[in-house]
C-alpha cells in the first residue's frame, strides 16, 4: 500500500503490545491510537510500552 503511493520510509508490524520485539529505550516518541479502548487492561499496556521509550520521550 505505501509503496504504491511512493512512500518508502515506513513499515508495518503486527506484535503483542505486552511483548514487543524491540529493545528497551528504542523510541523517541510512541503514538498509540485506537488500541487502548479495546483492551481489558489499558493501563498495563501503557506501562508495558513505557520501557520502549527513551528517557524524556513523549
PDB file of N, CA, C and O in Angstrom:
ATOM      1  N   UNK A   1       0.806  -1.193   0.000  1.00  0.00           N
ATOM      2  CA  UNK A   1       0.000   0.000   0.000  1.00  0.00           C
ATOM      3  C   UNK A   1       0.854   1.264   0.000  1.00  0.00           C
ATOM      4  O   UNK A   1       0.621   2.164  -0.806  1.00  0.00           O
ATOM      5  N   UNK A   2       1.838   1.343   0.891  1.00  0.00           N
ATOM      6  CA  UNK A   2       2.670   2.542   0.934  1.00  0.00           C
ATOM      7  C   UNK A   2       3.578   2.634  -0.282  1.00  0.00           C
ATOM      8  O   UNK A   2       3.824   3.729  -0.788  1.00  0.00           O
ATOM      9  N   UNK A   3       4.076   1.505  -0.754  1.00  0.00           N
ATOM     10  CA  UNK A   3       4.936   1.513  -1.942  1.00  0.00           C
ATOM     11  C   UNK A   3       4.175   2.021  -3.162  1.00  0.00           C
ATOM     12  O   UNK A   3       4.734   2.734  -3.995  1.00  0.00           O
ATOM     13  N   UNK A   4       2.912   1.657  -3.264  1.00  0.00           N
ATOM     14  CA  UNK A   4       2.068   2.119  -4.368  1.00  0.00           C
ATOM     15  C   UNK A   4       1.980   3.640  -4.373  1.00  0.00           C
ATOM     16  O   UNK A   4       1.895   4.261  -5.433  1.00  0.00           O
ATOM     17  N   UNK A   5       2.002   4.241  -3.170  1.00  0.00           N
ATOM     18  CA  UNK A   5       1.921   5.693  -3.041  1.00  0.00           C
ATOM     19  C   UNK A   5       3.296   6.360  -3.076  1.00  0.00           C
ATOM     20  O   UNK A   5       3.388   7.585  -2.984  1.00  0.00           O
ATOM     21  N   UNK A   6       4.358   5.576  -3.208  1.00  0.00           N
ATOM     22  CA  UNK A   6       5.705   6.128  -3.271  1.00  0.00           C
ATOM     23  C   UNK A   6       6.317   6.422  -1.911  1.00  0.00           C
ATOM     24  O   UNK A   6       7.336   7.109  -1.834  1.00  0.00           O
ATOM     25  N   UNK A   7       5.732   5.928  -0.854  1.00  0.00           N
ATOM     26  CA  UNK A   7       6.266   6.136   0.496  1.00  0.00           C
ATOM     27  C   UNK A   7       7.130   4.929   0.839  1.00  0.00           C
ATOM     28  O   UNK A   7       6.636   3.806   0.934  1.00  0.00           O
ATOM     29  N   UNK A   8       8.423   5.170   1.023  1.00  0.00           N
ATOM     30  CA  UNK A   8       9.348   4.057   1.210  1.00  0.00           C
ATOM     31  C   UNK A   8       9.977   4.015   2.614  1.00  0.00           C
ATOM     32  O   UNK A   8      10.703   3.072   2.930  1.00  0.00           O
ATOM     33  N   UNK A   9       9.713   5.010   3.446  1.00  0.00           N
ATOM     34  CA  UNK A   9      10.373   5.067   4.750  1.00  0.00           C
ATOM     35  C   UNK A   9       9.432   4.708   5.897  1.00  0.00           C
ATOM     36  O   UNK A   9       9.536   5.273   6.986  1.00  0.00           O
ATOM     37  N   UNK A  10       8.526   3.783   5.659  1.00  0.00           N
ATOM     38  CA  UNK A  10       7.583   3.347   6.687  1.00  0.00           C
ATOM     39  C   UNK A  10       7.420   1.830   6.600  1.00  0.00           C
ATOM     40  O   UNK A  10       7.548   1.234   5.531  1.00  0.00           O
ATOM     41  N   UNK A  11       7.140   1.236   7.733  1.00  0.00           N
ATOM     42  CA  UNK A  11       6.893  -0.200   7.746  1.00  0.00           C
ATOM     43  C   UNK A  11       5.800  -0.516   8.746  1.00  0.00           C
ATOM     44  O   UNK A  11       5.544   0.266   9.661  1.00  0.00           O
ATOM     45  N   UNK A  12       5.163  -1.642   8.578  1.00  0.00           N
ATOM     46  CA  UNK A  12       4.100  -2.071   9.471  1.00  0.00           C
ATOM     47  C   UNK A  12       4.483  -3.415  10.074  1.00  0.00           C
ATOM     48  O   UNK A  12       5.063  -4.268   9.403  1.00  0.00           O
ATOM     49  N   UNK A  13       4.156  -3.588  11.332  1.00  0.00           N
ATOM     50  CA  UNK A  13       4.497  -4.827  12.018  1.00  0.00           C
ATOM     51  C   UNK A  13       3.360  -5.190  12.964  1.00  0.00           C
ATOM     52  O   UNK A  13       2.815  -4.324  13.648  1.00  0.00           O
ATOM     53  N   UNK A  14       3.012  -6.441  13.001  1.00  0.00           N
ATOM     54  CA  UNK A  14       1.998  -6.938  13.923  1.00  0.00           C
ATOM     55  C   UNK A  14       2.730  -7.562  15.104  1.00  0.00           C
ATOM     56  O   UNK A  14       3.624  -8.390  14.924  1.00  0.00           O
ATOM     57  N   UNK A  15       2.339  -7.154  16.336  1.00  0.00           N
ATOM     58  CA  UNK A  15       3.014  -7.680  17.521  1.00  0.00           C
ATOM     59  C   UNK A  15       2.094  -7.579  18.730  1.00  0.00           C
ATOM     60  O   UNK A  15       1.072  -6.893  18.696  1.00  0.00           O
ATOM     61  N   UNK A  16       2.467  -8.260  19.779  1.00  0.00           N
ATOM     62  CA  UNK A  16       1.756  -8.226  21.053  1.00  0.00           C
ATOM     63  C   UNK A  16       2.217  -6.994  21.830  1.00  0.00           C
ATOM     64  O   UNK A  16       3.407  -6.853  22.111  1.00  0.00           O
ATOM     65  N   UNK A  17       1.291  -6.102  22.180  1.00  0.00           N
ATOM     66  CA  UNK A  17       1.659  -4.864  22.873  1.00  0.00           C
ATOM     67  C   UNK A  17       2.331  -5.133  24.220  1.00  0.00           C
ATOM     68  O   UNK A  17       3.047  -4.274  24.736  1.00  0.00           O
ATOM     69  N   UNK A  18       2.106  -6.311  24.786  1.00  0.00           N
ATOM     70  CA  UNK A  18       2.721  -6.668  26.058  1.00  0.00           C
ATOM     71  C   UNK A  18       4.079  -7.351  25.891  1.00  0.00           C
ATOM     72  O   UNK A  18       4.752  -7.635  26.882  1.00  0.00           O
ATOM     73  N   UNK A  19       4.480  -7.613  24.666  1.00  0.00           N
ATOM     74  CA  UNK A  19       5.766  -8.278  24.401  1.00  0.00           C
ATOM     75  C   UNK A  19       6.280  -7.834  23.026  1.00  0.00           C
ATOM     76  O   UNK A  19       6.354  -8.633  22.093  1.00  0.00           O
ATOM     77  N   UNK A  20       6.628  -6.569  22.921  1.00  0.00           N
ATOM     78  CA  UNK A  20       7.064  -6.021  21.637  1.00  0.00           C
ATOM     79  C   UNK A  20       8.490  -6.459  21.297  1.00  0.00           C
ATOM     80  O   UNK A  20       9.309  -6.652  22.196  1.00  0.00           O
ATOM     81  N   UNK A  21       8.788  -6.615  20.014  1.00  0.00           N
ATOM     82  CA  UNK A  21      10.100  -7.107  19.590  1.00  0.00           C
ATOM     83  C   UNK A  21      11.145  -5.995  19.442  1.00  0.00           C
ATOM     84  O   UNK A  21      11.848  -5.929  18.434  1.00  0.00           O
ATOM     85  N   UNK A  22      11.244  -5.123  20.451  1.00  0.00           N
ATOM     86  CA  UNK A  22      12.199  -4.019  20.419  1.00  0.00           C
ATOM     87  C   UNK A  22      12.991  -4.010  21.716  1.00  0.00           C
ATOM     88  O   UNK A  22      12.559  -4.554  22.732  1.00  0.00           O
ATOM     89  N   UNK A  23      14.154  -3.384  21.663  1.00  0.00           N
ATOM     90  CA  UNK A  23      14.960  -3.239  22.871  1.00  0.00           C
ATOM     91  C   UNK A  23      14.403  -2.083  23.698  1.00  0.00           C
ATOM     92  O   UNK A  23      13.743  -1.193  23.162  1.00  0.00           O
ATOM     93  N   UNK A  24      14.666  -2.097  24.988  1.00  0.00           N
ATOM     94  CA  UNK A  24      14.251  -1.004  25.856  1.00  0.00           C
ATOM     95  C   UNK A  24      14.843   0.313  25.360  1.00  0.00           C
ATOM     96  O   UNK A  24      15.935   0.333  24.791  1.00  0.00           O
ATOM     97  N   UNK A  25      14.127   1.402  25.576  1.00  0.00           N
ATOM     98  CA  UNK A  25      14.547   2.755  25.213  1.00  0.00           C
ATOM     99  C   UNK A  25      14.902   2.884  23.736  1.00  0.00           C
ATOM    100  O   UNK A  25      15.935   3.456  23.390  1.00  0.00           O
ATOM    101  N   UNK A  26      14.052   2.355  22.874  1.00  0.00           N
ATOM    102  CA  UNK A  26      14.270   2.399  21.429  1.00  0.00           C
ATOM    103  C   UNK A  26      13.712   3.663  20.791  1.00  0.00           C
ATOM    104  O   UNK A  26      14.303   4.186  19.846  1.00  0.00           O
ATOM    105  N   UNK A  27      12.586   4.162  21.288  1.00  0.00           N
ATOM    106  CA  UNK A  27      11.842   5.198  20.575  1.00  0.00           C
ATOM    107  C   UNK A  27      11.872   6.560  21.260  1.00  0.00           C
ATOM    108  O   UNK A  27      11.862   6.651  22.487  1.00  0.00           O
ATOM    109  N   UNK A  28      11.909   7.618  20.448  1.00  0.00           N
ATOM    110  CA  UNK A  28      11.804   8.995  20.928  1.00  0.00           C
ATOM    111  C   UNK A  28      10.352   9.373  21.189  1.00  0.00           C
ATOM    112  O   UNK A  28      10.065  10.249  22.005  1.00  0.00           O
ATOM    113  N   UNK A  29       9.453   8.714  20.497  1.00  0.00           N
ATOM    114  CA  UNK A  29       8.031   9.035  20.593  1.00  0.00           C
ATOM    115  C   UNK A  29       7.225   7.759  20.356  1.00  0.00           C
ATOM    116  O   UNK A  29       7.515   6.996  19.434  1.00  0.00           O
ATOM    117  N   UNK A  30       6.231   7.536  21.180  1.00  0.00           N
ATOM    118  CA  UNK A  30       5.339   6.393  21.000  1.00  0.00           C
ATOM    119  C   UNK A  30       3.922   6.934  20.853  1.00  0.00           C
ATOM    120  O   UNK A  30       3.435   7.656  21.724  1.00  0.00           O
ATOM    121  N   UNK A  31       3.269   6.589  19.764  1.00  0.00           N
ATOM    122  CA  UNK A  31       1.906   7.043  19.485  1.00  0.00           C
ATOM    123  C   UNK A  31       0.997   5.828  19.445  1.00  0.00           C
ATOM    124  O   UNK A  31       1.179   4.929  18.624  1.00  0.00           O
ATOM    125  N   UNK A  32       0.022   5.807  20.336  1.00  0.00           N
ATOM    126  CA  UNK A  32      -0.920   4.689  20.387  1.00  0.00           C
ATOM    127  C   UNK A  32      -2.312   5.254  20.123  1.00  0.00           C
ATOM    128  O   UNK A  32      -2.811   6.082  20.884  1.00  0.00           O
ATOM    129  N   UNK A  33      -2.917   4.809  19.065  1.00  0.00           N
ATOM    130  CA  UNK A  33      -4.237   5.315  18.687  1.00  0.00           C
ATOM    131  C   UNK A  33      -5.161   4.141  18.364  1.00  0.00           C
ATOM    132  O   UNK A  33      -4.772   3.216  17.651  1.00  0.00           O
ATOM    133  N   UNK A  34      -6.367   4.182  18.882  1.00  0.00           N
ATOM    134  CA  UNK A  34      -7.376   3.157  18.615  1.00  0.00           C
ATOM    135  C   UNK A  34      -6.975   1.763  19.100  1.00  0.00           C
ATOM    136  O   UNK A  34      -7.385   0.759  18.517  1.00  0.00           O
ATOM    137  N   UNK A  35      -6.185   1.703  20.150  1.00  0.00           N
ATOM    138  CA  UNK A  35      -5.778   0.403  20.702  1.00  0.00           C
ATOM    139  C   UNK A  35      -6.310   0.229  22.121  1.00  0.00           C
ATOM    140  O   UNK A  35      -6.935  -0.781  22.444  1.00  0.00           O
ATOM    141  N   UNK A  36      -6.056   1.212  22.947  1.00  0.00           N
ATOM    142  CA  UNK A  36      -6.323   1.064  24.376  1.00  0.00           C
ATOM    143  C   UNK A  36      -7.784   0.781  24.690  1.00  0.00           C
ATOM    144  O   UNK A  36      -8.077   0.028  25.619  1.00  0.00           O
ATOM    145  N   UNK A  37      -8.707   1.371  23.934  1.00  0.00           N
ATOM    146  CA  UNK A  37     -10.128   1.161  24.245  1.00  0.00           C
ATOM    147  C   UNK A  37     -10.589  -0.276  23.989  1.00  0.00           C
ATOM    148  O   UNK A  37     -11.687  -0.659  24.392  1.00  0.00           O
ATOM    149  N   UNK A  38      -9.757  -1.061  23.325  1.00  0.00           N
ATOM    150  CA  UNK A  38     -10.112  -2.444  23.016  1.00  0.00           C
ATOM    151  C   UNK A  38      -9.475  -3.453  23.976  1.00  0.00           C
ATOM    152  O   UNK A  38      -9.659  -4.660  23.822  1.00  0.00           O
ATOM    153  N   UNK A  39      -8.738  -2.964  24.949  1.00  0.00           N
ATOM    154  CA  UNK A  39      -8.027  -3.846  25.877  1.00  0.00           C
ATOM    155  C   UNK A  39      -8.722  -3.911  27.229  1.00  0.00           C
ATOM    156  O   UNK A  39      -9.321  -2.934  27.680  1.00  0.00           O
ATOM    157  N   UNK A  40      -8.637  -5.066  27.867  1.00  0.00           N
ATOM    158  CA  UNK A  40      -9.206  -5.221  29.207  1.00  0.00           C
ATOM    159  C   UNK A  40      -8.379  -4.464  30.242  1.00  0.00           C
ATOM    160  O   UNK A  40      -8.905  -4.020  31.263  1.00  0.00           O
ATOM    161  N   UNK A  41      -7.086  -4.321  29.971  1.00  0.00           N
ATOM    162  CA  UNK A  41      -6.169  -3.679  30.916  1.00  0.00           C
ATOM    163  C   UNK A  41      -5.308  -2.614  30.207  1.00  0.00           C
ATOM    164  O   UNK A  41      -4.110  -2.821  30.015  1.00  0.00           O
ATOM    165  N   UNK A  42      -5.905  -1.492  29.824  1.00  0.00           N
ATOM    166  CA  UNK A  42      -5.164  -0.463  29.080  1.00  0.00           C
ATOM    167  C   UNK A  42      -4.000   0.138  29.866  1.00  0.00           C
ATOM    168  O   UNK A  42      -2.975   0.479  29.276  1.00  0.00           O
ATOM    169  N   UNK A  43      -4.139   0.272  31.171  1.00  0.00           N
ATOM    170  CA  UNK A  43      -3.030   0.817  31.959  1.00  0.00           C
ATOM    171  C   UNK A  43      -1.818  -0.096  31.901  1.00  0.00           C
ATOM    172  O   UNK A  43      -0.689   0.381  31.789  1.00  0.00           O
ATOM    173  N   UNK A  44      -2.034  -1.394  31.974  1.00  0.00           N
ATOM    174  CA  UNK A  44      -0.918  -2.342  31.855  1.00  0.00           C
ATOM    175  C   UNK A  44      -0.239  -2.219  30.494  1.00  0.00           C
ATOM    176  O   UNK A  44       0.982  -2.339  30.399  1.00  0.00           O
ATOM    177  N   UNK A  45      -1.013  -1.984  29.452  1.00  0.00           N
ATOM    178  CA  UNK A  45      -0.439  -1.814  28.114  1.00  0.00           C
ATOM    179  C   UNK A  45       0.433  -0.568  28.058  1.00  0.00           C
ATOM    180  O   UNK A  45       1.528  -0.605  27.496  1.00  0.00           O
ATOM    181  N   UNK A  46      -0.037   0.533  28.634  1.00  0.00           N
ATOM    182  CA  UNK A  46       0.762   1.760  28.655  1.00  0.00           C
ATOM    183  C   UNK A  46       2.060   1.568  29.434  1.00  0.00           C
ATOM    184  O   UNK A  46       3.123   2.023  29.010  1.00  0.00           O
ATOM    185  N   UNK A  47       1.965   0.902  30.554  1.00  0.00           N
ATOM    186  CA  UNK A  47       3.171   0.642  31.352  1.00  0.00           C
ATOM    187  C   UNK A  47       4.138  -0.272  30.617  1.00  0.00           C
ATOM    188  O   UNK A  47       5.353  -0.117  30.736  1.00  0.00           O
ATOM    189  N   UNK A  48       3.611  -1.215  29.866  1.00  0.00           N
ATOM    190  CA  UNK A  48       4.453  -2.123  29.087  1.00  0.00           C
ATOM    191  C   UNK A  48       5.211  -1.370  27.997  1.00  0.00           C
ATOM    192  O   UNK A  48       6.392  -1.622  27.762  1.00  0.00           O
ATOM    193  N   UNK A  49       4.528  -0.456  27.344  1.00  0.00           N
ATOM    194  CA  UNK A  49       5.128   0.301  26.237  1.00  0.00           C
ATOM    195  C   UNK A  49       6.141   1.327  26.746  1.00  0.00           C
ATOM    196  O   UNK A  49       7.083   1.681  26.038  1.00  0.00           O
ATOM    197  N   UNK A  50       5.945   1.795  27.956  1.00  0.00           N
ATOM    198  CA  UNK A  50       6.818   2.837  28.512  1.00  0.00           C
ATOM    199  C   UNK A  50       8.291   2.454  28.469  1.00  0.00           C
ATOM    200  O   UNK A  50       9.141   3.314  28.239  1.00  0.00           O
ATOM    201  N   UNK A  51       8.607   1.193  28.682  1.00  0.00           N
ATOM    202  CA  UNK A  51      10.016   0.781  28.713  1.00  0.00           C
ATOM    203  C   UNK A  51      10.699   0.917  27.353  1.00  0.00           C
ATOM    204  O   UNK A  51      11.927   0.946  27.276  1.00  0.00           O
ATOM    205  N   UNK A  52       9.913   0.999  26.286  1.00  0.00           N
ATOM    206  CA  UNK A  52      10.486   1.145  24.949  1.00  0.00           C
ATOM    207  C   UNK A  52      10.773   2.597  24.594  1.00  0.00           C
ATOM    208  O   UNK A  52      11.385   2.877  23.563  1.00  0.00           O
ATOM    209  N   UNK A  53      10.338   3.510  25.430  1.00  0.00           N
ATOM    210  CA  UNK A  53      10.551   4.934  25.199  1.00  0.00           C
ATOM    211  C   UNK A  53      11.857   5.378  25.828  1.00  0.00           C
ATOM    212  O   UNK A  53      12.189   4.975  26.943  1.00  0.00           O
ATOM    213  N   UNK A  54      12.601   6.216  25.105  1.00  0.00           N
ATOM    214  CA  UNK A  54      13.831   6.784  25.658  1.00  0.00           C
ATOM    215  C   UNK A  54      13.479   7.720  26.792  1.00  0.00           C
ATOM    216  O   UNK A  54      12.356   8.218  26.857  1.00  0.00           O
ATOM    217  N   UNK A  55      14.414   7.966  27.683  1.00  0.00           N
ATOM    218  CA  UNK A  55      14.209   8.915  28.777  1.00  0.00           C
ATOM    219  C   UNK A  55      13.846  10.274  28.194  1.00  0.00           C
ATOM    220  O   UNK A  55      14.514  10.761  27.282  1.00  0.00           O
ATOM    221  N   UNK A  56      12.792  10.882  28.718  1.00  0.00           N
ATOM    222  CA  UNK A  56      12.349  12.186  28.229  1.00  0.00           C
ATOM    223  C   UNK A  56      11.480  12.133  26.994  1.00  0.00           C
ATOM    224  O   UNK A  56      11.089  13.174  26.467  1.00  0.00           O
ATOM    225  N   UNK A  57      11.166  10.924  26.518  1.00  0.00           N
ATOM    226  CA  UNK A  57      10.340  10.786  25.314  1.00  0.00           C
ATOM    227  C   UNK A  57       8.897  11.133  25.644  1.00  0.00           C
ATOM    228  O   UNK A  57       8.496  11.182  26.807  1.00  0.00           O
ATOM    229  N   UNK A  58       8.137  11.370  24.599  1.00  0.00           N
ATOM    230  CA  UNK A  58       6.714  11.664  24.772  1.00  0.00           C
ATOM    231  C   UNK A  58       5.942  10.367  24.782  1.00  0.00           C
ATOM    232  O   UNK A  58       4.719  10.378  24.918  1.00  0.00           O
TER     233      UNK A  58
END
